[in-house]
Amino acid sequence: MRAFVVTGPLTAAVVEVEPPQAGRDEVVVDVARVGVCGTDVELFTGEMAYLHEGHARYPLRPGHEWCGTVTAIGEGVDPDWLGRRVTGDTEIGCGRCRRCLGGRHWLCDDRSEIGVRRGFPGALAEQLAVPAASLLALPDTIDDTAGALVEPGGNALRAVRAAGLSGGERVLVVGLGAIGLLVASFAGTRGAEVHGLGRSQRSIDFARTRGLAGVWRSDDLPVLPWDVVIDASNAPEIPARALDLVEPGGRVVYIGLAGTPSHIDTRALALKDVRAVGGLAASSGLAGTIEAYASGDIDPRPLVAATVGLDQVGDVLSGWRPADAGHGPKILVDPH
């Protein structure tokens, strides 16, 4: 089958590889759509921290935002999965440690991450083998475009849950990429007054079509009491600024990851009586995201600017966008 493989920094190609086989407790999925995200870009450029920490190495096959149809099952798998449209959890824990047994497999020290960590092949290929236990079924009301956005939606939902929002609170979402915009959508369903802080004109212009109460640049951000600030950016200076901006007694949620270390002054954290929460992975937000998409409470599809083939993935990771792309932040891939 055809797969997109990165062999070194800025070096990648679509190559022929052996198709996966369904081992015990595994399924093979015929991949329908894959989302390209910032983590994939960092794996391609060589900036991803896992590459420097020994958790990932070249060659690797990225792709962790995906959906598709189960076409083969291994021994021990419920045959009802065969033929079902699915997405799945990126985080594959060992299943034996205290964290896995406590329901926090995404924090397992020995976890694999599909397309990201410990060499687990990702979804930028025609087929993907995954544990059946990681699967989530997709209802017919969720098409392939929305199905590939369940994983970023799960990250966004977890951030909003961590914020502990109540109706009428004012929220500032920093970073207007796909996850930031999904954070804004989920916050809006909880009755919050949602504002966005962006950097590029394109992201700001698009965010202004999404029904936010206000969309701002750093130089025109109004002085308002922000009950909650959610950092969905990749800028190393934003964690400290989020703490500066949040109202005393408020909450800050950090889900963005910068390429270099960020620093905050814990004196400000204590003296402002702020609750700060970090969030890793979509795992516990996936089912809720599927429910929100299926019910129509949130429609993520307008975030997709274009869908390309495997042969264009390298260009997308290098910053290219098709000439006819829309204004949304997300590019999807159809491996077929």
C-alpha positions, 0 to 999 in steps of 0.5 A: 500500500502507499504511505507517507514516510518521513525519513529525516528533517524535511525529508519525506516521500510517499512509498510502497510499504507492506499493508498491515495485518490484524494481530490479536485484539487488533483491527485493520482500518481502511483510512478515509480521512486524516487531519494534518496538525502542528505535531505532524509539522514538528515531526517533519521539521525535526522540532518535535520534542519526542525526537530529542527525548528518544520517544520518536525516531526516523523513519516514521509515519505520521497521522493521528487525526483519522477516521475510516472503516474496519476491513479486517479483524484479528483473533479476539476482536468482536466481529461486530466491528467489521464494516463499521466506520470508526475513529480511535484514540491516539494514546495506546497505554501498556494496560498494566501500570497504575495509570492505565489501570486507573483509567489514565492510559494517556499518561502511561510512561510506556504508551505508544501514540499513533503516528507520533511516539514509539514508532507506532505507524500513523494514518497517513497511509491507505490502511492502519492497524490499531487495537480494537480497544482504542476504537470509537464507532462513528454514527452516520450523522458524522461524515468523514470530514467531521470524523477526522476532526474528532481527535482535535475536538477531544482536546478542545472538549477536555480544555473546556471541561478543565476550565469548569465554565459556568454560564455567563463567564467571559472566556479568552481563547488564545490561538485560533487554529483548529483546536482553539476554534473548537475550544471556542465552540465548546465554550459557547455551548456552555453559555460563556461569552467567548473571545479569541486572540489571534496572530495572523490576519487570515486566522483572525478574519476566519474566526470572525465568521465563527460567532465569537463575541470578539476577535482581537490582536494583541495590540487591540485586546480590550481590558476586560475581566477574563474569568478564564483564559485558555492557551491553545497557542504554540507561542512560548510567551503566551503562558505568562501572558495568560496568567497576566490577563486572567482575572484574580480568582480565575482559571487558566488552561494550558493545552498549547505546546511551544517549541521552546520552554515557556515560563510563568511566575508562580508568585503571580499564580499564588498572589492572584489565587489563580487555578492553572490546569494543563491538558494532554491528549484527547482520550477522555474527550473523544466520546463527548466530541462524537456526541456533540458532532452527531447532535449538531451542537457543533459542526467542525466541517467549516474549519476544513480549508481543503482535502488533498492526496498523499502526494501533497502531504509534504507540501502541506507540511512545508506550509503550502495551501491549495490555490482553491483552499478555503479560509479554515485552518485545517487541511485533510488528506484522503489517502485514496 
